[in-house]
Amino acid sequence: MSGGQATATNIQLENVAVIRGGRIVLQKLSFGAQAGDIIWLRGANGSGKSTLLRLMAGLLPAASGRCTVAGKIGLTDERLSLDLGLTLEKAIEFWAKMDGADAAEQQDALNALDLAALAEIPLSYLSTGQRKRAALARIFTSKADIWLLDEPYNGLDSANAARLDARLTKHAQNGGIAVVAAHQPATINVAATISLDEKAARKAA
């Protein structure tokens, strides 16, 4: 911050490289995102999509280059990060309260992905697709400026994929940023599509 004004929501990567397990997973990667942008990441398994999201979330360091992120971050990946011993409603409520979301916002998140009818069902009883939608509902209540979504369409039927499209578009229209890692091509308007296939992992020197 400077001059009493908050820094605008943005992501900036400059010539970034990431090494994991002795291998260069990402290299010479540069791009930026501003408020209102949706960035689509594409690439084969092992191309570094998940690594890139974790870098932007601050969970991994860059081996070289610079990664700066301004704004509250919400990340969803292969880990559910919800208590399987709770009902869907209570599991979402736990995190929503921590993020300052009220009851109406929690209900809106459940409705956004057609989860309201499952509110009283324990998470452990839900299918893979239903758990994916639950993880997304948690992001919807997070009040995060930046959504980092790892394969969010996996396990979703066409109706729920369309609901996710609508929510991503709304988030961007409200000044948020979304970075979506997906095998599928974008089905909504995006600021940029970035292919990571040219950044395939190789042994570090």
C-alpha positions, 0 to 999 in steps of 0.5 A: 500500500502507498498513499493510504490506498489499497493496491489494486487486485492483480497478478504479475509473473515475470520470467518465472521458473519453478523446480520440484523434485529436481525437475524444472516444472515451469520456466520462462513464464510471464503473464499478468492479470488485472481485476476483471480478468479470467485466465485459462491455463491449459496443458497436459498432465505434468505440464505444471498447471497445479504447480503454477496455481500453488505458486500464485497461492504462495505455497511454492517458491519460484526458483527464479523470476518474480511472482507478485499477487495482490488480493485475497486468494481462494484456492481449490485443488484435489484436496477437499479442505472440508470436514468429512464428518460434518454435513455439507451445510455445516462444513461450508458454514465453518469456513464461511463464518471465518471469512465473514460470509453471512447466512444469505451468502452461504445459501447463495453459494449452495444454490449456485451449484444446485447443492441446497437439497444436499445441505443436511447430507454428511460430506462423506456420503457425497459423490466425487462430483458433489464434493467438487461442487462443495469445494467450489461453494467454499470458494464462493463464500470466501470473499476472495478477490482471486480464485485459483481453481484446479480442474474445477470442471472435473466431475461436473455434468453439463448443467453444473458446468454452466452454473460454474461458467455463470459464477466465474463470469459474475466474479470477473464482472464484480472485479475479481480475478479467476485463474482456471486450470483445465483440460477443456477449452474455455466456454466463457470469455477469457482475457487470455488462454495460456498453454503450458505444454511448451513448459514441459518438465525436464531435469534441472541442470 
